[in-house]
Amino acid sequence: LLDEPFSNLDAHLKNSVRDELCNIVRSSGISTVLVTHDTNDAMAVADQIAVLFNGKLEQLGTPREIYEQPATRHVANSFENVLYISANTGADVLHTQFGDLPQKGITPGEERQVIIRTDALELMREKSANGASLKTKVISTQFYGSKTIVVTQMPIESYGLGKTFRLNYTEAKLPSLGDSVYLRLKKNVWHWLLPKEE
């Protein structure tokens, strides 16, 4: 049993210790349970991940299954900042404010919830010509050398919670604090339709 083994290490040392531990555990063939709140640790180390919430098992699966097919909102929220959007179902299509998303095996005429990860979004200065974008406000820019993160906030009136998002920004000129920008889906992005009971 390993209970939060990397929690007190700085980032550089943490990565090297985690890699070494993985090598030791896998080469020795020892069955190991690692308890962590860090999803990067879980994804890097585990063959199987059990996600617990309020003392209950929400989902058990491989890292890829947990990431790409979350069974509940709690599982999706555990692994990455996500956006929930409403969708009306059609014939093998989901109609959303971002535009249409392909989805097979659904019943037309229902209102459902769709998860989109923030790495599937891109920032634009102007609204999409077809209107398939969401308006947000820049509240912070963070320079990390090899990348720049722009933190945006959804207006309370459009999202309900004033949710914030951290997105990579690749343009040369950064937006200023307080600027209005728009989020748009990249092409052929991953999305996940939540089960009806959610």
N, C-alpha and C positions, 0 to 999 in steps of 0.2 A: 504494500500500500504506500503510495506517494501522495502526501497531502500538501498541495500548493508548494511543490519543491523549488519553484523558480521565482517566488513572489518577492524576495528581497534582493534580487540581483539586478544590476543595471542592464540596459538593453543589449549592449555588445556582449557582455559576459553571459547573459541569459541565453542568447542564441547558441553560443558555442557549447555551453553546458547541456542545453536541451538536445543538441545534435549528438553529443557524446553519450548521453543517457539513452537515447534511442538506439544507438549502435550496440550498447552493452545489453539492453533488454532483448533486442531482436536476435543478437548472436548467441545469447545464452538460452533463449527459448523459455524464459521465465514469464509466466502469466502475471501481469501487473495491472493494478487499478490506480489510475491517477485522478485525483480530485483537483479541479481547477475552476476558477471563474474566468480565466483568460481563454477566449475561443481560439486564438492563434496557437496556444499550447495544445489544446485539444485536437485541432485539425492537423498539426504537425506530428503529433506523437501517436495518436490512436488508430487502431484498426477498426474499432467499434466505439461509437459515442452514445452515451445515455444522457439525455437532457432531462433534468429534474426541475420542477417548478412547484413551489409550495408543498414540497414533500412527495409529489406525485411524478411518476415517470411519464413524460410527454411524448418521447420518441426514442427509439433505439435503432441505430443504423450505422452505415459507414459514413466517413466524413462527407463524401460526395452526395450520398442520399440525404443526409441531414441538411446540407447546404442547398441542394437543388430541388428537394422535395419535402420541405418542412410540413409537418402534419398539423401544426397549430401556429397561431400568432406568436406565442411565447418562443417557440423554436426558431421561427424566422427572425425575431428580434434579438435572439441570443447571438447571432452570427454576423450581422451587418446592419447598418442603418438602412431602413427600408421605407418605402412609400406605399401606403395602401390607397387604392383608388377604386371607385365604384365602377361597375361595368354592367351593361345590359347585354344579355346573351342573344345571339342570332344563330343562323345556321353555320356552325363551325367557326364562329367569329365572336369576339368580345368588342363591344362598342364602348370606348372610353373617351375622356377628354383629351387624351394623347393621340387619339385616332383608333383605328381598328387593329386588334391583335388576333392572330389565328389561334383557335382552340377547338380541337376535335372532341366529340363525345359529350356535348352539352345539350341541355334542353333549351330551346329558344323561349324568349319571353320572361326570363328571370333576371332579378337584380343580384349580382354577386360581388364579392370583394377580390381584388387582384393585388398581388404583391409584386413590386418592381424594385430591384436593388439600385442603389444610387450610382453604382458604376455603370449602369445602363443609361444614365442620364447625361446630357451635355448642356452647358450653359450657353445662352445666346443673348445678345444685346437687344434684339428685336423679337417681337412675337412672330411665331410661325405664320406664313401666309395662309395656311389652311386652318389656323386657330388651334392646332393640336399642340398646345404648350401651356405651362402653368407659370403664373407670375410669382416671383419671390423677391426678397430684398437682401442685399449684401450687408452682413453684420460684422464680417471679419475677413481679412486675408492673411495667410500664413505662409511664409517662404521657408522651404526646407532644403534649399540648394538644388537638388535634382528634381524637385517638383514644387508646385505652388498649390495650396488648398484655398478654395474660396468657401466660406461658410455662409449659407443663405438661410433665410427664415420664411416659412410660408405665412401669409397673412392669416390672422386668427379667423377672419370672416370666411376665408375660403377653405381652411383646413380644420378649424375648430380648436386646435391646440397650439398654434404658433410653432409648429415643429421645425427644427433646424436640420440642415443637411450639409455634409462636408463633401465637396467635389473637387476633383483634379481640374486644374485650369491650364490650358496650353497656349493661349493667346499671348502675344507680346505685351499688350497694354492691359493692366489689371483694372477691373472696375473699382470705383471708389466706394467707401462706406456709405450706405444709404441708397446706393443706386438700385433701381429696379432692373432685374434680369429675368430671363425666362428659362424654364427647364423643358427640354424636349427629349423624347426617346431616341436613342440611336437605332439604326436599322438592325433588324433580326436579333432583337434583344431577348434575354431570358425573362420570363415572367411565370408566376405561379398562381393558379386559381385556388383560393382557399376552399376547403370543404364547406358544404352548405351549413353545417351546424356551427361553424365559426362566425 
